[in-house]
Amino acid sequence: MIEHIQGHTTHARRGALKNAFRYGVDYVLCDHDTTERPWLLSRNRFNLWSLWDRHNGGPRNAGLGFDWFREELMQRGIPLDGTQLLLLTQPSFLWFHFNPVSFWIALRNDRPCAFIAEVNNTFGHRHCYFCAHDDFRPIGTTDTISAAKLMHVSPFQKVAGQYRFNFDFAADAIRIRILYENGAEGVVATLSGTRRPANSRSLLWAALRRPFGAARVLALIHWQALILWRKRAPFLKPPPPPAKLVSESAAPREPAE
């Protein structure tokens, strides 16, 4: 299976200095044994849109794709028999690739039992947050899974606090909400979109409607950074990334009433 998620991402900064934006984005959802693809989307080959194994699953620019995800699941005792492995990611556009976050998803009986948020910053660093319940039961739409923030992402926020993940993986849509909390400061980020089969018509329309793909995403990130700088947000130098590529989620937190 391969699907084209024509969705939206929103970011809303909380605290004394506020900022918010909403942009359209194009993601691809694919499984590990996808062989048939639209002619405008290739795997490990140059095209208008491309999925390269080296861009996901493992160290940045040295990824192993789905083999890496399988190994991470096996290390944690998740049985692979009967488990569908998916990747939700922004594909490369022509020769350019940048993706703030991708999601590796493990489904059992069509319900997510684990996912990895693969986070990249603009400084060339990557860290992955493995999220699951302790017993690997299905992750419900109202479940909140916590993870300590360990990598510098925004130059205007400290490496401190917690991420709160809500993951709604429905048959017709994907809705992901990430709340970053650090005292009175924080950011709410969302990714949502309808699930539809990918085809060359939708991929061509995406290239025309939101041109330059990943380059556009990177330009928008820097535009928002300029807005925060002009609002006199303190600029923090990036510390080195964590030595360990993958960190575990904390104990699940009950959903708020």
PAZAPA-4460 file (N, C-alpha, C; in steps of 0.05 Angstrom, whole numbers, plus 32768, in hexadecimal, padded with zeros to 4 digits):
% residues 257
    n_x    n_y    n_z   ca_x   ca_y   ca_z    c_x    c_y    c_z   seq   type   mol
   8011   7FE8   8000   8000   8000   8000   8012   8019   8000     1      M     A
   8008   802D   7FF2   8015   8047   7FF4   8000   805D   7FF1     2      I     A
   8000   806F   8004   7FEB   8084   8005   7FF8   809F   8005     3      E     A
   7FE9   80B2   7FFB   7FF2   80CE   7FFA   7FE0   80DE   800E     4      H     A
   7FED   80E8   8023   7FDF   80F7   8038   7FE3   8115   8032     5      I     A
   7FCF   8121   8026   7FCF   813D   8021   7FC3   814B   803A     6      Q     A
   7FD4   8153   804C   7FCB   815C   8066   7FD4   8178   806D     7      G     A
   7FD2   817D   8087   7FDA   8197   8093   7FEA   8192   80AC     8      H     A
   7FFC   81A4   80B1   800A   81A4   80CB   8005   81C0   80D8     9      T     A
   8001   81BF   80F2   7FFE   81D8   8101   8012   81D9   8118    10      T     A
   801B   81F1   811F   802C   81F5   8136   8021   820D   8145    11      H     A
   801E   820B   815F   8016   8221   816F   8027   8222   8188    12      A     A
   8036   8238   818B   8048   823B   81A1   8039   8247   81B9    13      R     A
   803E   823B   81D0   8031   8244   81E9   8045   8254   81FA    14      R     A
   803B   8263   820D   804D   8271   8220   804C   828F   821B    15      G     A
   8062   829C   8224   8063   82B9   8222   8065   82C2   8206    16      A     A
   8074   82B3   81F5   8078   82BB   81D9   8068   82A7   81C8    17      L     A
   8053   82B1   81BA   8041   82A0   81AB   8046   82A3   818D    18      K     A
   8042   828C   817F   8044   828C   8162   8035   8274   8158    19      N     A
   8027   8276   8142   8018   825F   8137   8018   8260   8119    20      A     A
   8017   8248   810D   8015   8247   80EF   8008   822C   80E7    21      F     A
   7FFE   822B   80CE   7FF2   8213   80C3   7FFA   8212   80A6    22      R     A
   8005   81FB   809E   800E   81F7   8083   8004   81DD   8078    23      Y     A
   8001   81DC   805D   7FFB   81C3   8050   8014   81B3   804C    24      G     A
   8012   8198   804F   8029   8186   804B   8021   816D   803C    25      V     A
   8034   8160   8030   8030   8147   8022   8041   8131   802E    26      D     A
   8033   811D   8038   8040   8105   8043   8039   80ED   8033    27      Y     A
   804A   80D9   8035   8044   80BF   8028   8044   80AA   803E    28      V     A
   8030   8098   803D   802D   8082   8050   8031   8068   8040    29      L     A
   8046   8058   8047   804B   8040   8037   8053   8029   804A    30      C     A
   804F   8011   8041   8057   7FFA   8050   8071   7FEF   8046    31      D     A
   807B   7FDA   8054   8097   7FD1   804F   8099   7FC1   8035    32      H     A
   8083   7FB6   802A   8086   7FA6   8012   8078   7FB2   7FFA    33      D     A
   8075   7FCD   7FFB   8069   7FDA   7FE4   807B   7FD8   7FCB    34      T     A
   8070   7FCD   7FB6   807F   7FCB   7F9D   8073   7FDC   7F86    35      T     A
   8059   7FDF   7F86   804C   7FEF   7F72   8049   800C   7F7C    36      E     A
   8053   801F   7F6C   8052   803B   7F74   804A   804C   7F5C    37      R     A
   803F   8063   7F61   8039   8076   7F4B   8054   807C   7F3C    38      P     A
   8052   8082   7F22   806A   8086   7F13   8079   809F   7F1B    39      W     A
   806D   80B1   7F2A   807B   80C9   7F33   8088   80C5   7F4F    40      L     A
   8086   80AD   7F5A   8091   80A7   7F74   80A2   808E   7F72    41      L     A
   80BC   8090   7F7A   80CE   8079   7F78   80DA   8073   7F93    42      S     A
   80E4   805B   7F96   80F3   8054   7FAE   8110   804F   7FA7    43      R     A
   8122   805E   7FB5   813F   805C   7FB1   8146   8062   7F94    44      N     A
   8137   8074   7F87   813D   807C   7F6C   8133   8099   7F68    45      R     A
   8141   80A9   7F59   813A   80C4   7F54   811F   80C6   7F45    46      F     A
   810E   80D9   7F4E   80F5   80DE   7F41   80EB   80F9   7F4B    47      N     A
   80D3   8100   7F42   80C7   8119   7F4C   80C4   8117   7F6A    48      L     A
   80BA   8100   7F74   80B8   80F9   7F90   80C7   80DF   7F95    49      W     A
   80D6   80DC   7FAA   80E5   80C4   7FAF   80E5   80BD   7FCC    50      S     A
   80E6   80A3   7FD2   80EA   8098   7FED   8105   808A   7FED    51      L     A
   8118   8094   7FFD   8132   8088   7FFE   8136   807B   801A    52      W     A
   813E   8062   801A   8142   8054   8034   8156   8063   8045    53      D     A
   816A   806F   803A   817F   807C   804A   8174   8094   8059    54      R     A
   815D   809E   8052   8152   80B6   8060   8142   80AF   8079    55      H     A
   813B   8096   807D   812B   808E   8093   8135   8074   809F    56      N     A
   8131   8072   80BA   8138   8059   80C7   8156   8056   80CD    57      G     A
   815F   8062   80E3   817B   8062   80EA   8187   807D   80E9    58      G     A
   81A2   807F   80EA   81AF   8099   80EB   81A7   80A9   80D2    59      P     A
   81A8   80C3   80D5   81A0   80D5   80C0   81B2   80D2   80A7    60      R     A
   81A6   80CF   8090   81B4   80CA   8076   81C2   80AF   8075    61      N     A
   81BE   809E   8088   81C9   8083   8088   81B5   806F   8092    62      A     A
   819C   8074   808A   8186   8063   8094   8185   8048   8086    63      G     A
   8176   8036   8093   8172   801B   8088   8155   8015   8082    64      L     A
   8144   8029   8083   8128   8025   807C   811A   8012   808F    65      G     A
   8109   8002   8084   80F8   7FF0   8093   8108   7FDB   80A3    66      F     A
   811F   7FD4   809A   8130   7FC0   80A9   8136   7FCB   80C5    67      D     A
   813C   7FE5   80C6   8141   7FF2   80E0   8128   7FF1   80F2    68      W     A
   8111   7FF7   80E7   80F9   7FF6   80F7   80F3   7FDA   8102    69      F     A
   80F7   7FC6   80F1   80F3   7FAA   80FA   8105   7FA4   8112    70      R     A
   811E   7FAC   8110   8131   7FA6   8125   8129   7FB4   813F    71      E     A
   8120   7FCD   813D   8117   7FDC   8155   80FF   7FCE   8162    72      E     A
   80EC   7FC4   8152   80D5   7FB5   815D   80DE   7F9B   816A    73      L     A
   80F0   7F8C   815D   80F9   7F73   8167   8108   7F76   8182    74      M     A
   8117   7F8B   8184   8126   7F90   819D   8113   7F95   81B5    75      Q     A
   80FB   7F9E   81AF   80E8   7FA4   81C4   80D3   7F8E   81C7    76      R     A
   80D6   7F78   81B9   80C5   7F61   81BD   80AA   7F62   81AF    77      G     A
   80A8   7F74   819B   808F   7F75   818C   8090   7F60   8176    78      I     A
   807D   7F4D   8175   807E   7F39   8160   8079   7F45   8145    79      P     A
   8088   7F3C   8132   8085   7F46   8117   8070   7F38   8106    80      L     A
   806B   7F1E   810E   8056   7F0F   8100   803B   7F1D   8104    81      D     A
   802E   7F23   80EE   8014   7F30   80F0   8015   7F4E   80F5    82      G     A
   802D   7F59   80F5   8031   7F76   80FA   8037   7F84   80DF    83      T     A
   8027   7F98   80D9   802C   7FA7   80C1   803D   7FBF   80C7    84      Q     A
   8052   7FC3   80B7   8065   7FD9   80BC   8060   7FEF   80A7    85      L     A
   805D   8008   80B1   8058   801E   80A0   806B   8035   80A5    86      L     A
   806F   8046   8091   807F   805E   8094   806E   8075   808A    87      L     A
   806C   808A   809B   805E   80A3   8093   8074   80B8   8091    88      L     A
   8079   80C2   8079   808F   80D4   8075   808A   80E7   805E    89      T     A
   8099   80FD   805D   8099   810F   8046   80AE   8105   8033    90      Q     A
   80A7   80FF   801A   80BA   80F5   8007   80CD   810B   7FFE    91      P     A
   80E3   8103   7FF2   80F5   8116   7FE6   80E8   8122   7FCD    92      S     A
   80EE   813B   7FC8   80E4   8148   7FAF   80FC   814D   7F9D    93      F     A
   80FC   8140   7F86   8113   8141   7F74   812C   8138   7F84    94      L     A
   8140   8149   7F88   8159   8142   7F96   8159   814B   7FB3    95      W     A
   8144   8158   7FBC   8145   8165   7FD6   8135   8156   7FEA    96      F     A
   8141   8153   8003   8133   8144   8018   8137   8153   8033    97      H     A
   8121   8157   8040   8121   815F   805C   8106   8159   8068    98      F     A
   8106   814D   8080   80ED   8145   808C   80EF   8149   80AA    99      N     A
   80E0   815C   80B5   80E1   8161   80D2   80DA   8149   80E3   100      P     A
   80C6   8139   80DA   80BF   8122   80E9   80B2   810D   80D7   101      V     A
   80BA   80F4   80DA   80AD   80DD   80CD   80A3   80CB   80E3   102      S     A
   8091   80B9   80DC   8086   80A6   80F0   8087   808A   80E5   103      F     A
   8095   8079   80F4   8094   805C   80EF   807D   8051   8100   104      W     A
   806C   8041   80F4   8053   8038   8101   8051   8019   80FF   105      I     A
   804B   800C   8115   8047   7FF0   8116   8029   7FEB   811C   106      A     A
   801C   7FDC   810A   7FFF   7FD7   810C   7FFB   7FB9   8112   107      L     A
   7FE9   7FB3   8125   7FE0   7F98   8129   7FC1   7F99   8129   108      R     A
   7FB5   7F89   8118   7F98   7F8A   8114   7F8F   7FA5   810C   109      N     A
   7F9F   7FB2   80FB   7F99   7FCD   80F0   7F99   7FE3   8105   110      D     A
   7FA5   7FDE   811D   7FA6   7FF2   8131   7FC4   7FF6   813A   111      R     A
   7FCC   800F   813E   7FE8   8014   8145   7FEF   8009   8161   112      P     A
   8004   7FFA   8163   800D   7FF1   817D   8028   7FFE   8185   113      C     A
   8035   800B   8172   804E   8019   8178   8054   802C   8160   114      A     A
   8061   8042   8166   806B   8053   8151   8085   8060   815A   115      F     A
   8095   8068   8146   80AE   8077   814C   80AC   8092   813D   116      I     A
   80AE   80A7   814D   80B0   80C2   8142   80CD   80C8   813C   117      A     A
   80D4   80CA   8122   80EF   80CE   8119   80F2   80EC   8114   118      E     A
   80FF   80FA   8126   8100   8117   8125   811C   8121   811B   119      V     A
   811B   8133   8108   8133   813F   80FD   8132   815D   8101   120      N     A
   8149   8169   8108   814A   8186   810A   815A   8192   80F3   121      N     A
   815B   81AC   80F1   8169   81B9   80DB   8187   81BB   80DF   122      T     A
   8191   81AF   80F5   81AE   81AF   80FB   81BB   8194   80F3   123      F     A
   81AC   8183   80E6   81B7   8169   80DD   81B5   8153   80F1   124      G     A
   81A5   8157   8106   81A2   8143   811C   8188   8133   8119   125      H     A
   8188   811B   8125   8170   810A   8125   816E   80FD   8140   126      R     A
   8155   80FB   814A   814F   80EA   8161   8134   80DD   815D   127      H     A
   8131   80C4   8167   8118   80B5   8163   810B   80AF   817E   128      C     A
   80F1   80B3   8180   80E2   80AE   8198   80D0   8096   8194   129      Y     A
   80D7   807F   81A2   80C7   8067   81A0   80AF   8069   81B3   130      F     A
   8097   8067   81A8   807E   806B   81B7   806D   8053   81B7   131      C     A
   8066   8048   81CE   8054   8031   81D0   804C   802E   81ED   132      A     A
   8036   8020   81F2   802F   8018   820D   8042   8002   8216   133      H     A
   8044   7FFF   8230   8056   7FEB   823C   8050   7FCF   8232   134      D     A
   8036   7FC9   822E   802E   7FAE   8225   8029   7FAD   8207   135      D     A
   802F   7FC2   81F9   802B   7FC4   81DC   800E   7FC0   81D4   136      F     A
   7FFB   7FC7   81E5   7FDF   7FC7   81DE   7FDA   7FDD   81C9   137      R     A
   7FC4   7FDC   81BB   7FBF   7FF1   81A7   7FBF   800D   81B3   138      P     A
   7FC9   8020   81A3   7FCA   803C   81AB   7FAF   8048   81A2   139      I     A
   7F9F   8050   81B6   7F85   805B   81AF   7F87   8079   81A8   140      G     A
   7F71   8083   819D   7F71   809F   8194   7F72   80B2   81AC   141      T     A
   7F6A   80A9   81C3   7F6A   80BB   81DB   7F83   80B6   81EC   142      T     A
   7F94   80A3   81E5   7FAC   809D   81F5   7FC0   80B3   81F1   143      D     A
   7FCF   80B9   8206   7FE5   80CC   8205   7FFE   80BE   820E   144      T     A
   8013   80BF   81FD   802C   80B2   8204   8041   80C8   8206   145      I     A
   8051   80C7   821C   8064   80DC   8222   8080   80D3   821B   146      S     A
   8091   80E7   8214   80AD   80E2   820F   80BD   80FB   8216   147      A     A
   80D3   80F7   8224   80E4   810E   822B   80F1   8119   8212   148      A     A
   80F1   8134   820F   80FE   8140   81F9   811C   813E   81FD   149      K     A
   812A   8133   81E9   8147   812E   81EC   8158   813B   81D7   150      L     A
   814B   8145   81C2   815A   8151   81AC   8151   816E   81A7   151      M     A
   8165   817F   81A1   815F   819B   8199   8151   819C   817E   152      H     A
   813A   81A8   817D   812B   81AA   8164   8129   81C7   815C   153      V     A
   811B   81D7   816C   8119   81F4   8166   8130   8203   8175   154      S     A
   813D   8216   8167   8152   8226   8175   8146   8239   8189   155      P     A
   812C   8239   818C   811F   824B   819F   8113   823C   81B7   156      F     A
   811A   8222   81BA   8110   8212   81D0   8127   8201   81DB   157      Q     A
   8126   81FD   81F6   813A   81ED   8203   8136   81D0   81FF   158      K     A
   814A   81C0   8203   8148   81A3   8204   813F   819B   8220   159      V     A
   8126   819C   8225   811A   8197   823F   80FC   8192   823B   160      A     A
   80F0   8187   824F   80D3   8183   824E   80CB   8168   8241   161      G     A
   80B2   8167   8239   80A6   814E   8230   8096   8152   8216   162      Q     A
   8096   813D   8206   8083   813B   81F0   806B   812A   81F9   163      Y     A
   8053   8131   81F1   803B   8121   81F5   8030   811B   81D9   164      R     A
   8030   8101   81D2   8026   80F8   81B8   800A   80ED   81BA   165      F     A
   7FF9   80F7   81A7   7FDF   80EA   81A2   7FDE   80E1   8185   166      N     A
   7FD7   80C8   8181   7FDA   80BC   8167   7FBF   80AF   815E   167      F     A
   7FB2   80BC   814B   7F98   80B2   8141   7F9D   80A8   8125   168      D     A
   7F9D   808D   8122   7FA2   8080   8108   7F88   8072   80FF   169      F     A
   7F77   8080   80F1   7F5E   8076   80E8   7F60   806B   80CC   170      A     A
   7F4B   805D   80C3   7F4B   8051   80A8   7F4A   8067   8092   171      A     A
   7F40   807E   8099   7F3D   8093   8084   7F4E   80AB   8089   172      D     A
   7F5B   80AD   80A0   7F6A   80C6   80A6   7F80   80C0   80BB   173      A     A
   7F93   80D2   80BC   7FA8   80D1   80D1   7FA7   80EC   80DF   174      I     A
   7FA8   80EB   80FA   7FA8   8103   810A   7FBD   80FF   8120   175      R     A
   7FD2   810F   8120   7FE7   810C   8134   7FE9   8127   8142   176      I     A
   7FEA   8126   815C   7FEE   813F   816C   8005   813B   817F   177      R     A
   8017   814E   817F   802F   814E   8190   802F   8167   81A1   178      I     A
   802D   8164   81BB   802F   817B   81CD   804A   817A   81DB   179      L     A
   8059   8190   81D7   8072   8193   81E5   806D   81A5   81FD   180      Y     A
   8075   819C   8215   8071   81AB   822D   808C   81AE   823C   181      E     A
   8091   81C7   8244   80A8   81CD   8255   80A0   81E4   8267   182      N     A
   8094   81DD   827E   8089   81F1   8290   8072   8200   8283   183      G     A
   8074   821B   8283   805F   822B   8277   8062   822D   8259   184      A     A
   8079   8225   824E   807E   8226   8232   8076   820C   8224   185      E     A
   8071   820E   820A   806A   81F6   81FC   8061   81FC   81DF   186      G     A
   805D   81E6   81D0   8054   81E7   81B5   8041   81D1   81B0   187      V     A
   802B   81D6   81A2   8019   81C2   8198   801D   81BF   817A   188      V     A
   8024   81A7   8172   8028   81A1   8155   8016   818B   814C   189      A     A
   800A   818E   8135   7FF8   8179   812B   7FFF   8172   810E   190      T     A
   7FF8   815A   8107   7FFA   8151   80EB   7FE0   8142   80E5   191      L     A
   7FD1   8149   80D1   7FB8   813C   80CB   7FB4   813B   80AD   192      S     A
   7FA6   8127   80A4   7FA0   8125   8087   7F90   810C   8081   193      G     A
   7F82   810D   806B   7F72   80F6   8061   7F83   80E2   8053   194      T     A
   7F7D   80C8   8058   7F8C   80B3   804B   7F7F   80AD   8030   195      R     A
   7F8F   80AF   801B   7F86   80A9   8000   7F9C   809B   7FF1   196      R     A
   7F95   8089   7FDE   7FAA   807B   7FCE   7FBB   808F   7FBF   197      P     A
   7FD5   808B   7FBF   7FE6   809D   7FB0   7FE4   8097   7F92   198      A     A
   7FE4   80AB   7F82   7FE5   80A8   7F65   7FF4   80C0   7F59   199      N     A
   7FFC   80BD   7F41   800D   80D1   7F34   7FFE   80EC   7F31   200      S     A
   7FE4   80EB   7F2F   7FD5   8104   7F2C   7FD6   8114   7F46   201      R     A
   7FD2   8106   7F5D   7FD3   8114   7F77   7FF0   811E   7F7D   202      S     A
   8004   810F   7F75   801F   8117   7F7A   8028   812E   7F68   203      L     A
   801E   812F   7F4F   8023   8145   7F3E   8015   815E   7F48   204      L     A
   7FFD   815B   7F51   7FEE   8172   7F5C   7FFC   817D   7F75   205      W     A
   8007   816B   7F86   8016   8174   7F9D   802E   8185   7F96   206      A     A
   803C   817C   7F80   8054   818B   7F77   804C   81A6   7F6C   207      A     A
   8035   81A9   7F61   802C   81C2   7F56   8020   81D4   7F6C   208      L     A
   8011   81C8   7F7E   8003   81D7   7F93   8017   81E0   7FA9   209      R     A
   8029   81CE   7FB0   803D   81D4   7FC5   8059   81CF   7FB9   210      R     A
   8062   81E1   7FA8   807B   81DB   7F99   8094   81D8   7FAB   211      P     A
   80A7   81C9   7FA1   80C2   81C6   7FAD   80C2   81B3   7FC5   212      F     A
   80AB   81A8   7FCD   80AB   8192   7FE1   80BA   8198   7FFA   213      G     A
   80CF   8189   7FFF   80DE   818B   8018   80EC   81A6   801A   214      A     A
   80F5   81B2   8003   8101   81CC   8004   80EE   81E1   800E   215      A     A
   80D5   81DE   8006   80C0   81F1   8010   80BD   81EE   802E   216      R     A
   80BD   81D5   8039   80BA   81D0   8055   80D1   81DE   8064   217      V     A
   80EA   81DA   805A   8101   81E6   8068   80FF   8204   8067   218      L     A
   80F6   820F   8051   80F4   822D   804F   80DF   8237   8063   219      A     A
   80C9   8229   8066   80B5   8231   8079   80BF   8230   8096   220      L     A
   80CF   821C   809C   80DA   821A   80B7   80EC   8232   80BD   221      I     A
   80FC   823A   80AA   810D   8251   80AE   80FD   826B   80AE   222      H     A
   80E8   826C   80A0   80D6   8284   80A1   80CB   8287   80BC   223      W     A
   80C1   8271   80C8   80B6   8273   80E3   80CC   827A   80F8   224      Q     A
   80E4   8270   80F3   80FA   8277   8105   8100   8295   8104   225      A     A
   80FE   82A0   80EC   8102   82BD   80E9   80ED   82CD   80F8   226      L     A
   80D4   82C3   80F7   80BE   82D0   8105   80C3   82D0   8123   227      I     A
   80CC   82B9   812E   80D2   82B7   814A   80EA   82C9   8152   228      L     A
   80FE   82CA   8141   8115   82DB   8146   810D   82F8   8147   229      W     A
   80FB   8300   8135   80F2   831C   8135   80E1   8322   814E   230      R     A
   80D4   830D   8159   80C5   8311   8172   80D8   8310   818B   231      K     A
   80F2   830E   8185   8106   830E   819A   8106   82F5   81AB   232      R     A
   80FF   82DE   819F   8102   82C5   81AD   8120   82BF   81B0   233      A     A
   8129   82B6   81C7   8145   82B0   81CC   814E   8299   81BA   234      P     A
   8165   829D   81AD   8170   8289   819A   8184   8278   81A9   235      F     A
   8181   825D   81A9   8192   824B   81B8   81A3   823A   81A5   236      L     A
   81BD   8238   81AB   81CE   8228   819A   81C8   820A   819E   237      K     A
   81C9   81FA   8189   81C1   81DE   818B   81D7   81CE   819A   238      P     A
   81CF   81BF   81AE   81E2   81AC   81BA   81E5   8193   81A9   239      P     A
   81F8   8182   81AE   81FB   816A   819E   81E2   8158   81A2   240      P     A
   81DB   8148   818E   81C4   8136   8191   81C9   8120   81A5   241      P     A
   81B5   8112   81AF   81BA   80FC   81C1   81CB   80E7   81B4   242      P     A
   81DC   80DA   81C5   81ED   80C5   81BB   81DD   80AD   81B1   243      A     A
   81C7   80A8   81BF   81B5   8092   81B7   81A0   809B   81A4   244      K     A
   819D   808D   818D   818A   8096   8178   816D   8094   8180   245      L     A
   8166   807F   8190   814A   807A   8196   8146   807B   81B4   246      V     A
   8132   8089   81BD   812A   8089   81DA   810E   807E   81DD   247      S     A
   8109   8074   81F5   80EF   8068   81FB   80DB   807C   8206   248      E     A
   80C2   8077   8201   80AD   8088   820C   80AB   8083   822A   249      S     A
   80A1   8097   8238   809C   8094   8255   8083   8085   8259   250      A     A
   807B   8081   8273   8062   8073   8279   804B   8083   826D   251      A     A
   8038   8075   8260   8022   8083   8254   8012   8093   8268   252      P     A
   8008   80AA   825F   7FF9   80BB   8270   7FDC   80BA   8268   253      R     A
   7FCA   80BA   827D   7FAE   80B8   8277   7FA4   80D1   8268   254      E     A
   7F91   80CE   8256   7F88   80E6   8247   7F7A   80F9   8259   255      P     A
   7F7D   8113   8254   7F71   8128   8264   7F53   8128   8260   256      A     A
   7F45   812F   8274   7F28   8131   8272   7F20   814A   8263   257      E     A
***
